[in-house]
Amino acid sequence: MTDAALQMQGLQKSFAGVPVVHDLSLSIPRGSLYAIVGPNGAGKTTALSMATGLLRPDAGTALILGTDVWQQPTEAKRQVGVLADGLPVFDRLTGRELLTYTGLIRGIDPATVEQRTDSLLATLGLADAEGKLIVDYSAGMTKKILLANALLHAPRLLVLDEPLEAVDPVSAQTIRSVLSSYVASGGTVVISSHVMELVEGLCSHVAIITDGAVRTAGTLDEVRAGGTLQERFLELAGGQASQGDLSWLNQ
C-alpha cells in the first residue's frame, strides 16, 4: 500500500500552445491536511483538475491511493471527493435534492443516502434551508453544500479548490471544523489557496507553486524555514509589487 494519498508525477498541460503546468510532481501523504498555494494563475487549479480526472494532462500520471486516475478512472474517483471552483452545479435543486441525486447516482442505497444527508445538512448548518433552492444560497451556503456533496460517499481523500473563498466567518469555522475532524478520522485533505494566514492556521503540509511548477514542499515548518509562510511565499514568488505613480490620489 502506498503512503501517498495523492501522487502527481510529471504532469504537464498547455493551452493554445502556452504551457500552464510544467513537469509537476508532488506526493501528498495520507492523513495530512495539505495546502497547495500560489499566486493567481500559478497552475494550482489546473494541476488539481488533472490529478482528479477533470482535465486530461498532456503528459504525466496521477494516482489516488495507488490507483491511476486515467487508467482506472471509476475506481480512482470512488475514493475522492472534489470541490472544484467553476464547475456547473444543479442549482435549481434544494440542498437535500442535490445530495439525494448524488448519492443515488453513486449507487448508495436510499436509506443510507437519507441518513447521510440528514447528518451533513445538520452538521453544516443547512437543515433550516430545507426548501431553499441552491441558486438562492449565499456564497457560504453554496460552499457548504458542495462540501457535503463531496463528502457524501465517504471518500478517503478530499480535494478542495479555494474552499473558504468568499465565505463568512461562521461558515468558515464550520468548514474548518469538519475538515479537521475528517483528517483526525484518517482522511486526507488537499486544498488550494492563496491566503497564507488560512494555511498556517489549518494545514500540516504545504507546497508552493509558481509558474506551473513546485518550488518547495514539505511540512509547514519545513517550508516556512524559521519565518512566516507569507515571507517564504514572497521570496519564492517574487514579492515586489510594481509601483506606479499614484501621487494624484493625495491631492
C-alpha distance (Angstrom), angle and dihedral (degrees) to the residues before:
residue distance angle dihedral
M1 . . .
T2 3.79 . .
D3 3.79 119.1 .
A4 3.80 90.0 -141.6
A5 3.79 120.4 91.2
L6 3.80 89.6 -167.4
Q7 3.81 125.1 17.5
M8 3.81 121.2 -173.2
Q9 3.79 116.8 -174.0
G10 3.81 125.9 -176.3
L11 3.81 96.0 -24.4
Q12 3.79 114.4 -179.2
K13 3.80 132.2 177.1
S14 3.80 134.8 171.2
F15 3.78 130.5 -176.6
A16 3.81 118.7 -153.4
G17 3.78 88.4 -14.1
V18 3.81 93.8 -53.0
P19 3.85 113.3 120.1
V20 3.81 112.5 -128.1
V21 3.81 101.8 167.8
H22 3.81 119.3 32.0
D23 3.82 120.7 -159.0
L24 3.81 91.5 -47.9
S25 3.80 117.6 -171.0
L26 3.79 125.5 177.1
S27 3.82 135.3 156.7
I28 3.81 117.0 -153.8
P29 3.82 113.9 -162.3
R30 3.77 122.8 -133.1
G31 3.78 115.8 -99.9
S32 3.80 94.7 25.8
L33 3.76 130.7 124.4
Y34 3.78 95.8 -140.2
A35 3.80 127.1 -170.6
I36 3.77 125.6 -158.8
V37 3.78 106.5 -160.2
G38 3.76 133.7 -177.3
P39 3.78 143.2 128.3
N40 3.79 121.3 -73.6
G41 3.80 108.5 -73.1
A42 3.81 94.0 23.1
G43 3.82 93.1 124.7
K44 3.82 99.2 -104.4
T45 3.79 96.5 129.9
T46 3.81 93.1 41.3
A47 3.81 91.7 51.7
L48 3.81 93.6 48.3
S49 3.80 91.7 45.3
M50 3.80 89.3 55.8
A51 3.81 91.6 45.0
T52 3.82 93.0 54.1
G53 3.79 99.6 42.4
L54 3.79 98.6 -103.3
L55 3.81 95.6 111.6
R56 3.81 126.3 30.0
P57 3.81 112.8 -126.9
D58 3.78 122.7 -131.1
A59 3.81 87.1 -134.6
G60 3.78 139.6 -7.3
T61 3.78 137.4 52.1
A62 3.80 138.8 -99.4
L63 3.81 126.8 -157.2
I64 3.81 125.0 -164.0
L65 3.82 108.9 -159.7
G66 3.79 88.1 -24.2
T67 3.83 96.2 -47.6
D68 3.80 119.0 117.6
V69 3.81 108.7 -119.6
W70 3.78 94.5 -149.0
Q71 3.81 100.0 35.5
Q72 3.83 96.1 44.7
P73 3.80 103.9 19.3
T74 3.81 98.6 160.1
E75 3.80 94.0 52.2
A76 3.81 92.7 42.7
K77 3.80 94.3 49.8
R78 3.79 92.1 51.4
Q79 3.78 87.8 66.4
V80 3.81 99.5 49.7
G81 3.79 136.4 65.1
V82 3.80 116.0 -157.0
L83 3.79 132.9 -160.4
A84 3.79 103.0 -173.9
D85 3.78 121.8 -177.2
G86 3.79 115.4 -122.3
L87 3.80 99.0 15.6
P88 3.81 115.9 135.1
V89 3.80 115.6 -96.0
F90 3.80 127.1 -157.1
D91 3.77 88.2 -119.6
R92 3.81 96.3 165.8
L93 3.80 87.5 72.5
T94 3.78 126.9 80.6
G95 3.79 117.5 -114.0
R96 3.80 91.0 -102.1
E97 3.79 91.8 49.4
L98 3.82 91.6 50.8
L99 3.80 92.9 50.7
T100 3.79 92.1 45.2
Y101 3.79 91.7 50.1
T102 3.81 92.2 47.8
G103 3.79 93.2 47.8
L104 3.79 94.9 49.6
I105 3.81 92.4 45.6
R106 3.81 87.7 54.0
G107 3.79 90.2 53.6
I108 3.81 97.4 -111.4
D109 3.80 112.8 151.2
P110 3.84 114.2 -103.7
A111 3.82 95.9 -115.4
T112 3.81 91.6 54.0
V113 3.80 91.2 45.9
E114 3.80 90.5 53.6
Q115 3.81 93.0 46.9
R116 3.82 93.4 48.5
T117 3.80 92.3 44.1
D118 3.80 91.6 53.2
S119 3.80 90.7 48.9
L120 3.81 95.5 47.2
L121 3.81 95.1 45.9
A122 3.81 91.1 49.7
T123 3.81 95.3 45.0
L124 3.79 93.6 47.6
G125 3.79 94.7 45.6
L126 3.79 95.8 -113.1
A127 3.80 100.6 115.0
D128 3.81 92.2 96.8
A129 3.82 90.6 56.8
E130 3.80 90.9 62.2
G131 3.81 96.1 134.4
K132 3.79 98.6 34.7
L133 3.81 121.5 109.6
I134 3.80 116.0 -125.2
V135 3.81 89.6 -123.1
D136 3.82 86.5 67.4
Y137 3.81 95.0 48.6
S138 3.80 122.0 113.2
A139 3.83 118.6 -116.1
G140 3.80 90.5 -98.1
M141 3.79 93.5 49.3
T142 3.80 90.9 48.6
K143 3.80 92.1 52.8
K144 3.80 90.0 49.6
I145 3.81 95.7 50.2
L146 3.80 90.3 47.6
L147 3.80 89.3 50.7
A148 3.80 89.0 49.9
N149 3.80 88.6 50.5
A150 3.82 90.2 52.7
L151 3.82 92.2 48.8
L152 3.81 99.0 44.4
H153 3.82 97.4 92.8
A154 3.85 92.2 47.2
P155 3.83 97.8 -117.0
R156 3.81 121.2 -173.3
L157 3.82 92.6 -137.0
L158 3.80 129.2 50.1
V159 3.81 121.4 -167.1
L160 3.80 111.6 -169.3
D161 3.80 125.6 -177.5
E162 3.83 109.8 -149.4
P163 3.83 93.3 -29.2
L164 3.82 94.4 180.0
E165 3.80 100.5 39.6
A166 3.84 112.0 129.5
V167 3.80 90.4 -0.5
D168 3.81 122.2 139.9
P169 3.84 117.8 -119.7
V170 3.81 95.1 -105.0
S171 3.80 93.5 51.2
A172 3.80 90.4 42.9
Q173 3.80 91.5 55.1
T174 3.81 90.7 49.1
I175 3.80 91.2 51.7
R176 3.82 92.0 47.1
S177 3.80 90.3 51.5
V178 3.82 92.9 49.8
L179 3.81 92.2 48.7
S180 3.81 93.4 47.5
S181 3.81 91.4 50.1
Y182 3.80 90.9 47.1
V183 3.82 91.7 54.1
A184 3.82 91.6 44.6
S185 3.82 87.9 57.0
G186 3.82 91.6 55.4
G187 3.80 102.7 -88.0
T188 3.80 126.3 129.3
V189 3.80 124.8 -132.5
V190 3.80 127.1 -163.1
I191 3.79 117.3 -172.0
S192 3.77 131.5 179.3
S193 3.78 117.1 -144.0
H194 3.77 144.8 149.9
V195 3.82 93.9 -155.7
M196 3.80 106.8 100.3
E197 3.82 95.5 -171.3
L198 3.81 90.8 56.6
V199 3.79 91.8 50.6
E200 3.81 94.0 48.4
G201 3.79 91.5 50.6
L202 3.80 96.7 46.0
C203 3.80 115.0 23.1
S204 3.81 135.7 76.1
H205 3.82 96.6 -163.4
V206 3.79 135.4 28.9
A207 3.79 141.4 -172.9
I208 3.79 122.8 -162.3
I209 3.80 114.8 -145.3
T210 3.79 125.2 -171.1
D211 3.79 128.5 168.2
G212 3.79 91.8 2.5
A213 3.81 97.1 -57.4
V214 3.82 136.7 95.2
R215 3.81 110.4 -107.3
T216 3.81 97.2 -179.2
A217 3.80 137.9 -13.1
G218 3.79 138.7 -179.1
T219 3.76 141.0 89.9
L220 3.79 116.2 -19.3
D221 3.80 91.6 -104.9
E222 3.80 93.0 47.9
V223 3.78 92.5 52.5
R224 3.82 94.9 43.5
A225 3.83 89.4 52.4
G226 3.80 94.0 -160.9
G227 3.80 97.0 -42.5
T228 3.78 134.0 73.8
L229 3.77 124.4 -69.3
Q230 3.81 88.7 -118.8
E231 3.82 90.9 57.2
R232 3.80 92.4 47.6
F233 3.78 91.4 46.6
L234 3.81 92.8 51.4
E235 3.78 90.5 47.2
L236 3.80 92.3 54.7
A237 3.80 98.7 34.7
G238 3.79 96.4 45.7
G239 3.77 102.7 -107.5
Q240 3.77 103.2 -160.4
A241 3.78 108.5 118.8
S242 3.79 116.7 -148.8
Q243 3.78 113.6 -106.6
G244 3.79 117.3 -142.5
D245 3.78 124.2 -177.0
L246 3.80 106.2 -88.2
S247 3.79 95.6 157.7
W248 3.79 88.9 120.7
L249 3.84 88.4 71.6
N250 3.81 89.7 66.3
Q251 3.78 96.2 57.9
